[in-house]
């Protein structure tokens, strides 16, 4: 097997890095609030959490008279 020169190895590595960066950028999803909107629809635990939060807020409103 013939030895490759340092320059050839660097060129191959640069090509590999470029390919990997392209794959990462294609697969990376941008952070966006719309990704999570509706995530917990029809989740019974989340419904319970929301209902309890509403009860707490209603109790707070009664205490302050708002």
ChimeraX attribute file (.defattr): number of C-alpha atoms within 10 A of each C-alpha:
attribute: neighborCount
match mode: 1-to-1
recipient: residues
	/A:1	3
	/A:2	4
	/A:3	7
	/A:4	8
	/A:5	9
	/A:6	9
	/A:7	9
	/A:8	11
	/A:9	12
	/A:10	11
	/A:11	12
	/A:12	12
	/A:13	12
	/A:14	12
	/A:15	12
	/A:16	12
	/A:17	12
	/A:18	12
	/A:19	11
	/A:20	12
	/A:21	12
	/A:22	12
	/A:23	11
	/A:24	11
	/A:25	10
	/A:26	9
	/A:27	9
	/A:28	9
	/A:29	9
	/A:30	8
	/A:31	8
	/A:32	8
	/A:33	7
	/A:34	8
	/A:35	10
	/A:36	9
	/A:37	9
	/A:38	8
	/A:39	9
	/A:40	11
	/A:41	9
	/A:42	9
	/A:43	9
	/A:44	10
	/A:45	10
	/A:46	12
	/A:47	13
	/A:48	11
	/A:49	11
	/A:50	12
	/A:51	12
	/A:52	12
	/A:53	12
	/A:54	12
	/A:55	12
	/A:56	12
	/A:57	12
	/A:58	12
	/A:59	12
	/A:60	12
	/A:61	11
	/A:62	10
	/A:63	9
	/A:64	7
	/A:65	7
	/A:66	7
